[in-house]
Amino acid sequence: MDDERGLFFHNNTKESTPLEWAEPGETGRIVESINREIMGIALDAAFLWWITGEEKYAAMAWEVFDTYMSGIYYRNVPINLNNGHQQTLVGLTSFEVIHENILSELIPLYNFLYQDLVIRKADKMDIYAAAFKRWADTIIENGVPHNSWNLFQALFILEISQVLEEDDTYSDGKGREYYMDYILNRNSIRQWSLPKLLEYGFDPQTGIWAECPGYSSSMVADFANFVEWFDHNLNYDILPEFPVILKAVAVMPQYLFPNRNMVGFGDTHPGKLRTDFFRRMVANAQRYGKQEQEVRFTRMLKLFDPSVGEPENREMPVAVTSFFTDKPLELDPLIPSGTIEEYVTPIFWAPNVSWLVQRNGMDERNSLMISLNGSEGNHMHANGISMELYGKGFPLAPDA
């Protein structure tokens, strides 16, 4: 607000939430959230211009977009005066590069509005491209290469690459091909290529990701989404080049207690097994005619999400974004549901997370199980002591 008093906001901790001046450092990510809300409205306007051609929508969208992107062009990355580790994590608009979420509004907005901007803001197109590239360069320069951060960073960079022109368009030679190549083939201190990350993070024998179950399930889902993203945007099936993703999706049920809830060691909140990665593997198999893969993951999907075939679950969401999301997945009705015994084993050992499982079945009421792990892996217990027991239908010693 360019005011020495700070920022003028509602104080939600007080009755009637009065407006008060607050030090910027006390406001967290409030400004960031409000900017995303504003940009979301501009995104809707850009979409409405794209589909109707009415200039009032374009005018609203480009004015917001131009103001924000011009600011990004002239912005520098914040400097940590204490020379601390935060300097290696900070982004252009958020305290960490993995939270540059306003790109999720800016990139599709730019796509919808592109033809209008070329005419209306021809003198600013180089500035917009430079701002997007500065974003990508900052994400490459800052971050963490050897865990889930790397993939979050890579997805942002890939999204940015798709709204840039070819390399030879720019004097620095950094365009669409440059940033895609960086993600797929090059390695730097804080941004590994995806093949290197896959090799480092997944155990090739077990398919287990080298973090606790909560982070592992998210990473497997994100890699499955990456396969879909590559197919959707580039019309290319990249899954055969990364076969460990298939193994990682297939091994996810090993995390389950007999009551079908996940074990909860490390930074994990126990809950149901997510099923979106099964969907991705089925969709990939259907598109590229992989019958064995389709049968395998359709059986898993039907087992872990019995409602998947019901008509109400095949409807498209009512939202602008539904124009660009997946079509409803149509499962082969002749493929039966799998059985839980197909996907878990009495003994399972994952050395990259020092995790051992023993169970005498998957009967919710009568089976017994122990989940024991040490400190190897990320987001784990530093003291190397973590044991969960199961019996009579309950985790008897849930990891706190």
C-alpha positions in Angstrom: 0.0 0.0 0.0 3.1 2.3 0.1 2.0 3.6 3.5 4.4 3.8 6.5 1.6 2.5 8.7 1.7 -0.9 6.9 -1.4 -2.7 5.5 -5.1 -1.9 6.2 -6.9 -5.2 6.8 -9.7 -6.8 8.7 -8.5 -8.3 12.1 -10.4 -11.6 12.1 -9.3 -12.3 15.7 -11.6 -9.5 17.0 -15.3 -9.3 17.2 -16.9 -7.6 14.1 -13.4 -8.0 12.4 -12.5 -4.3 12.5 -10.2 -2.7 9.9 -6.7 -2.1 11.4 -3.3 -1.1 10.3 -0.8 -4.0 10.5 2.9 -4.5 10.0 3.5 -6.3 6.6 5.4 -9.0 8.4 2.4 -9.9 10.4 0.1 -10.4 7.5 1.4 -13.8 6.2 0.3 -14.6 2.7 -2.9 -12.4 2.8 -1.8 -10.1 0.0 -0.7 -13.1 -2.0 -4.1 -14.7 -1.5 -6.0 -11.5 -2.5 -3.9 -11.1 -5.6 -4.8 -14.7 -6.6 -8.5 -13.9 -6.0 -8.3 -10.8 -8.2 -6.4 -12.7 -10.9 -9.0 -15.5 -10.8 -11.7 -13.0 -11.7 -9.5 -11.7 -14.6 -9.0 -15.3 -15.7 -12.8 -15.7 -15.9 -13.0 -12.5 -17.9 -10.3 -13.7 -20.3 -12.2 -16.9 -20.8 -15.4 -15.1 -21.5 -13.7 -12.9 -24.1 -12.2 -16.0 -25.7 -15.6 -17.7 -26.0 -17.8 -14.6 -26.7 -15.5 -12.0 -28.3 -17.0 -9.2 -26.2 -14.4 -6.5 -25.7 -15.6 -5.6 -22.2 -14.2 -8.9 -20.9 -10.9 -8.5 -22.7 -10.5 -5.0 -21.3 -11.0 -6.1 -17.7 -8.6 -9.0 -18.1 -5.7 -7.3 -19.9 -5.7 -4.3 -17.5 -5.3 -6.6 -14.5 -2.8 -8.8 -16.3 -0.7 -5.9 -17.5 -0.5 -4.3 -14.1 0.6 -7.5 -12.4 3.1 -8.7 -15.1 4.7 -5.3 -15.5 5.3 -5.4 -11.7 6.9 -8.8 -11.9 9.2 -7.6 -14.7 10.6 -4.9 -12.5 10.7 -7.0 -9.3 13.8 -8.5 -7.8 13.9 -11.5 -5.6 13.9 -10.5 -1.9 17.3 -10.6 -0.2 17.7 -12.4 3.1 19.8 -9.9 5.2 20.9 -12.8 7.5 22.3 -14.8 4.6 20.2 -17.7 5.7 18.8 -20.8 4.0 15.6 -18.9 3.1 17.5 -17.1 0.3 17.8 -20.5 -1.5 14.0 -21.1 -1.3 12.3 -17.7 -2.0 10.3 -17.1 -5.1 9.2 -13.9 -6.9 5.7 -13.8 -5.3 5.8 -16.2 -2.4 8.1 -17.2 0.4 8.9 -20.5 -1.4 9.2 -21.3 -5.1 6.9 -24.2 -4.7 4.1 -21.8 -3.8 4.1 -19.6 -6.9 0.5 -20.6 -7.3 -0.7 -17.4 -9.0 0.9 -18.9 -12.1 -2.1 -21.2 -12.2 -4.3 -18.2 -13.0 -1.8 -16.2 -15.0 -0.8 -18.8 -17.6 -4.3 -19.8 -18.8 -5.3 -16.1 -18.7 -2.4 -15.3 -21.0 -3.3 -18.2 -23.3 -7.0 -17.0 -23.6 -6.0 -13.4 -24.0 -3.0 -13.8 -26.3 -4.6 -12.7 -29.6 -6.0 -9.6 -28.0 -2.7 -8.8 -26.3 -0.8 -9.1 -29.5 -2.9 -6.3 -30.9 -3.6 -4.2 -27.9 -0.3 -4.5 -26.0 2.2 -5.3 -28.8 4.8 -3.1 -27.1 4.5 -5.1 -23.9 4.8 -8.7 -25.3 8.5 -8.8 -24.7 8.0 -7.6 -21.1 5.4 -10.3 -20.5 7.7 -13.0 -21.9 10.7 -11.7 -19.9 8.6 -11.7 -16.7 7.6 -15.3 -17.2 11.2 -16.3 -17.9 12.4 -14.5 -14.8 9.9 -16.6 -12.9 11.2 -19.8 -14.4 14.8 -18.8 -13.8 14.1 -18.0 -10.2 12.5 -21.4 -9.7 15.5 -23.1 -11.3 17.9 -21.1 -9.1 16.1 -21.6 -5.8 14.4 -24.6 -4.3 15.3 -28.2 -3.3 16.4 -30.8 -5.9 16.1 -34.2 -4.1 12.5 -34.5 -3.0 9.0 -33.5 -3.8 10.0 -29.8 -4.2 11.8 -30.6 -7.5 8.7 -31.9 -9.2 6.5 -29.0 -8.0 9.2 -26.7 -9.4 9.4 -28.6 -12.7 5.6 -28.5 -13.3 5.6 -24.7 -12.9 8.5 -24.4 -15.3 6.9 -26.7 -17.8 3.7 -24.7 -17.7 5.6 -21.5 -18.3 7.4 -23.1 -21.2 4.2 -23.7 -23.0 3.3 -20.0 -23.2 6.7 -18.9 -24.6 7.8 -18.8 -28.2 10.6 -20.9 -29.7 14.2 -20.3 -28.5 15.3 -18.3 -31.5 12.6 -15.7 -30.9 14.6 -14.4 -27.9 18.0 -12.8 -27.9 19.1 -14.9 -24.9 18.0 -18.1 -26.7 15.7 -19.1 -23.8 12.3 -20.0 -25.0 10.0 -23.1 -25.0 12.6 -25.6 -26.0 15.2 -24.3 -23.5 13.0 -24.7 -20.4 11.6 -28.1 -21.5 15.1 -29.3 -22.1 16.1 -28.1 -18.6 13.4 -30.1 -17.0 13.9 -33.3 -19.0 17.6 -33.4 -19.5 19.6 -30.9 -17.5 20.7 -30.8 -13.9 21.7 -27.9 -11.7 22.3 -27.5 -8.0 18.6 -26.8 -7.1 16.8 -28.2 -10.1 17.4 -31.8 -11.2 16.1 -33.2 -14.4 13.0 -35.5 -13.9 14.9 -38.6 -14.9 17.5 -38.0 -12.2 14.8 -37.3 -9.6 13.0 -40.5 -10.5 16.2 -42.5 -10.2 17.1 -40.9 -6.9 13.6 -40.9 -5.3 12.1 -44.3 -6.3 13.5 -47.7 -5.2 13.7 -49.6 -8.5 13.0 -52.9 -6.8 9.9 -51.9 -4.6 8.7 -48.7 -6.3 8.5 -46.9 -3.0 9.2 -43.2 -3.0 11.9 -42.2 -0.4 9.6 -40.1 1.9 6.8 -40.9 4.4 3.5 -42.3 3.1 1.7 -38.9 2.9 4.4 -37.3 0.8 4.9 -40.5 -1.2 1.2 -40.8 -2.2 1.3 -37.1 -3.3 4.4 -37.6 -5.3 3.1 -40.7 -7.1 -0.1 -38.8 -7.9 2.0 -35.8 -9.2 4.1 -38.0 -11.4 1.0 -39.7 -12.8 -0.5 -36.2 -13.4 2.8 -35.3 -15.2 2.3 -38.2 -17.6 -1.2 -37.0 -18.3 0.0 -33.4 -18.7 2.7 -34.4 -21.2 0.1 -36.4 -23.2 -2.5 -33.6 -23.1 -0.1 -30.8 -24.0 2.4 -32.5 -26.3 0.4 -35.5 -27.5 3.2 -37.8 -26.4 3.2 -40.9 -24.1 6.2 -40.4 -21.9 5.3 -43.2 -19.5 7.4 -45.9 -21.3 10.5 -43.8 -20.6 9.7 -43.8 -16.8 8.5 -47.4 -16.1 9.1 -47.0 -12.3 5.9 -44.8 -12.2 3.8 -47.9 -13.0 5.6 -49.9 -10.3 5.1 -47.0 -7.8 1.3 -46.8 -8.5 0.9 -50.5 -8.2 2.7 -50.7 -4.8 0.6 -48.1 -3.1 -1.8 -50.6 -1.4 1.2 -51.9 0.6 0.7 -48.8 2.9 -2.7 -50.1 4.1 -3.8 -51.6 7.4 -6.4 -54.3 7.2 -9.1 -51.7 7.8 -8.0 -50.0 4.5 -6.6 -46.9 6.2 -3.0 -46.0 5.5 -0.1 -46.3 7.9 0.9 -42.9 9.4 4.6 -42.9 10.1 6.6 -39.7 9.7 4.8 -36.5 8.5 1.7 -38.4 7.5 -1.9 -38.1 8.6 -3.5 -41.6 8.2 -6.5 -41.8 6.0 -7.9 -43.6 2.9 -5.8 -44.4 -0.1 -6.2 -41.9 -2.9 -7.1 -43.4 -6.3 -6.4 -40.7 -8.8 -3.2 -42.3 -9.9 -5.1 -45.5 -10.8 -7.3 -43.4 -13.0 -4.3 -41.8 -14.7 -2.9 -45.3 -15.5 -6.2 -46.5 -16.9 -6.7 -43.4 -19.1 -3.1 -43.7 -20.4 -3.7 -47.4 -21.2 -7.0 -46.7 -23.0 -5.5 -44.0 -25.1 -2.5 -46.0 -26.2 -4.1 -49.5 -26.4 -2.2 -51.1 -23.5 -4.7 -53.8 -22.6 -2.7 -55.5 -19.8 -2.1 -52.1 -18.1 -5.8 -51.2 -18.5 -7.0 -54.5 -16.9 -4.4 -54.2 -14.0 -5.3 -50.7 -12.9 -9.1 -50.9 -13.7 -9.2 -53.8 -11.2 -7.4 -51.7 -8.6 -9.5 -48.6 -9.2 -12.8 -50.6 -8.9 -11.5 -52.2 -5.6 -10.4 -49.0 -3.9 -13.2 -46.8 -5.3 -16.3 -48.9 -5.7 -18.4 -45.9 -6.7 -16.3 -45.1 -9.7 -18.7 -46.6 -12.2 -21.8 -44.9 -10.9 -23.4 -42.3 -13.4 -23.1 -39.3 -11.0 -19.4 -39.8 -10.9 -19.1 -39.5 -14.7 -20.5 -36.1 -14.9 -18.3 -33.2 -15.9 -17.9 -30.4 -13.2 -19.8 -27.2 -13.9 -16.9 -24.8 -14.1 -14.8 -22.8 -16.6 -11.9 -25.1 -16.1 -13.9 -28.2 -17.1 -13.3 -27.3 -20.7 -9.7 -28.2 -20.2 -9.8 -31.1 -17.8 -10.2 -34.8 -18.4 -13.3 -36.3 -20.0 -15.1 -38.7 -17.7 -13.3 -42.0 -17.5 -15.3 -44.9 -19.0 -14.3 -48.1 -17.4 -14.6 -51.5 -19.2 -17.7 -53.1 -17.5 -16.3 -56.6 -18.3 -13.2 -56.1 -16.1 -14.0 -57.2 -12.6 -12.9 -55.6 -9.4 -9.6 -56.9 -7.9 -9.2 -58.4 -4.4 -7.1 -56.8 -1.7 -4.9 -59.9 -1.3 -3.6 -59.3 -4.9 -2.0 -56.1 -3.9 -0.5 -56.6 -0.4 2.0 -59.2 0.9 2.4 -60.7 4.3 5.9 -59.2 4.5 7.1 -56.0 2.8 10.4 -54.3 3.2 11.3 -50.9 1.7 15.0 -50.1 2.5 14.9 -46.5 1.2 12.5 -45.6 4.0 13.7 -48.3 6.4 10.2 -49.6 6.6 9.1 -53.2 7.5 5.5 -54.5 7.4 4.3 -57.9 8.7 0.6 -58.9 8.6 -1.3 -62.2 8.8 -4.0 -61.2 6.4 -6.3 -58.3 5.5 -9.4 -59.1 7.5 -10.5 -55.9 9.1 -11.5 -57.4 12.4 -9.3 -60.5 12.9 -6.0 -59.7 11.2 -2.9 -58.4 12.9 -0.2 -56.1 11.5 2.9 -54.3 12.5 4.4 -51.3 10.7 8.0 -50.5 11.8 10.4 -48.0 10.4 13.6 -46.1 11.2 14.8 -42.6 10.1 15.9 -43.3 6.6 14.0 -41.2 4.1 12.6 -37.7 4.1 9.9 -36.4 6.5 10.7 -39.2 8.9 11.3 -39.5 12.6 14.8 -38.2 13.3 15.2 -40.6 16.3 14.5 -43.7 14.1 11.8 -45.0 16.4 8.3 -45.5 14.9 6.0 -48.5 15.3 2.4 -48.9 14.6 0.4 -52.0 15.7 -2.9 -53.2 14.5 -5.5 -55.5 15.9 -9.3 -55.9 16.5 -10.0 -53.5 13.7 -7.9 -50.6 15.1 -4.4 -49.2 14.9 -3.4 -49.9 18.5 -0.4 -47.5 18.6 -1.0 -44.9 15.9 2.0 -42.7 15.2 1.4 -39.3 16.8 
